[in-house]
Amino acid sequence: MDEPRTKALLEYALKVNADAKSVSDADVQGLRDAGLTDLGIVQITHIVSDFASYNRLNLALDTDYDYRSFWQQLAFPKA
C-alpha cells in the first residue's frame, strides 16, 4: 500500500465531506503531488459526494443501508 498517497486521499475525502468549501488550491495540489491527475481529483470528489448523498438519503428516510434484500424480494417474491 502506498501510505503517502492513501493518506492524501483520505485527508482530502474527509475534508470534502466535512466542509467542502474549505478545500483549497493547496489541497488539490497535494493530490497532484501524490500522483492524481485532474480527472482523478474530480473522480475522488464525486465519489465522496455520492456517498454523502447516499448516507443523507438513508438517514432522512431511516432506511437500511443494504437494499439487496429489498431488490431480491421484488425480483423473486415468495409464492
N, C-alpha and C positions, 0 to 999 in steps of 0.2 A: 504494500500500500504506500502511496506517495503522501506522506504525512503533511508537508507544507501545502501541497495542492488541496488535500482534503480539508485541512484547517481553513484555508482561504475560502473554499466553497461553503463550508459550514458557517463560518463567521458572516459571510455575505448573506446566506439564506436566512440566518437568524435576524440580521439587521433588516432585511427586506420585510420579513414577517412582522417584526416588532414596530418598525417605523420607516416605512418605505421612503418618505420624504427626506429622511436623514442620509440616504445613500448619496455619497459624494463622488466626484471625479477620482479621488484617491482610492475609493473602494473599487471602482471599476478598473483602475489601473492595477490594483493589487491582483485582480483576477487575470488580467492580461499578463502580468509578471508570473503568475502561476501557470501560464500556458493556455488560457482560454482565448478563443477568438471572439470577435464581437457577436457572432452568431451563437456561440456557446454561452455568452453572458446573457443574451436575450432568452435563450432556452432555459437557463437556470432560474432567471427571474420569472419566466412564465410558469415553470413547474411549481415554484414557491406560491405563486398567485393561485394556481389551480388547487393546490392542497388547502390553502387558506379558505378559498371559496367552498370547497367540499366540506371542510370542518364547520364553517358557519352554517351551511345548509343543514347538516346533521344536528348541530346544536339548536338551531332555531326550530326545527321540526321534531326534535327529540327522536330521531331515527337511529336505527342500528348502522354501524359503520360498515357492515358487511351485507351487501344486497344479494349475495349469491343465493341464499336460501329463498329469498323473495322471488327471484327470477326462476329458480327451479320449480317453485310452487306454481307460478304462472305457466311455465312451459310444460310441466308434467303434473297436472292436477291428479290427485288420488281419486280413484273411482269409488 
